[in-house]
Amino acid sequence: MSPIPGYAAWGLIGLLLCAVLFLLHRPAARLIRLALRSSVGLAVLALFSQVGRLIGVQLGVNLVNALVLGVLGLPGFGLLLMVQWVLR
């Protein structure tokens, strides 16, 4: 016979899971928001790569540039353009 009956063990596991989810709610929400914003940034980079060829400006479509756009937004786009211009 186990010291904790089966239904009590499952209740304890469920309680611990709820506690962990409660403690990690904000960090997980921030990571999800960063992933969504970075995916939008990646889509913007992909669209800009098509249009940028016409005006002679190209930015790489990669994860680093998408993360810069995800974190900084429109100022990040300007930063990427300036870095590309300076390094040319």
N, C-alpha and C positions, 0 to 999 in steps of 0.2 A: 504494500500500500504506500503510495507516494504521500509526502507531507502536505502537498497542496492538491486538492481535487482538480480534475480536468477543467471544469467550467471556471474555477477560480484562476487557474493558470492563464486561460484564454482572456479572462477579464483583466488580469494584470498586464498581459502583453498589449491588449487594446488600450489600456490606460497609459502605458509607457509610450506607445505609438502616438497617442493624442498629445502627450506632453512634448515629445520631440517635434511634432508638426507645429505645435503652438510656439515653441522656442525658435524654430527655423522659418517661421512664416515670412518675416520681413526680408531676410537674406535671399530666400528662394524667390520671393516676388521681385526683388531687384535684379536677380540673375535672369529671370524670365523676361522682364522689361528690357534689359540690355540685349538679350537674344533677339527679341522682336524688333527693337530699334536698329540693331546691326543687320538684320535681314532686310529691313526697309532700305538701309544704307547700301547694302549689296545690290539691291534692285536699282537704286538710283545710279550707282556706279555702272551697272550694266547698260542702262539707258543712256547715260552720259558718254559711254565709250562709243556708242553708235553715232551720237550727235557730235561728239568731240572731234571725230575725224574730219568732219566738214569744216570746222573752224581751226583745226591744227593743234588741238590740245588733247592729250591722252592721259588718263589716269588708269593705273592697274586695277583690275577687278580681282581683289584678293581679300583675305580675312582681316589683315591689318588695317587696310583702308576702310573696310566696312565697320570695324570696331571704332576707328577714329570718328567716322560719321555717326555711329550709334551713341558714342559718349558726348561728342561736342555738337552734333547737329550741323546746322548751316555754317557756323563759324569754322567747324572742322573741314567742311568742303572748301572754304576759302583758304584755310591753312594748307590743305593738300595741294591746291592749285599753286600757292606761293612756293611751297617746297619743290614742286615739280619745275617751276619757273627758275628758281635759284639754282637748282642742280643741273640745269640744262646747259 
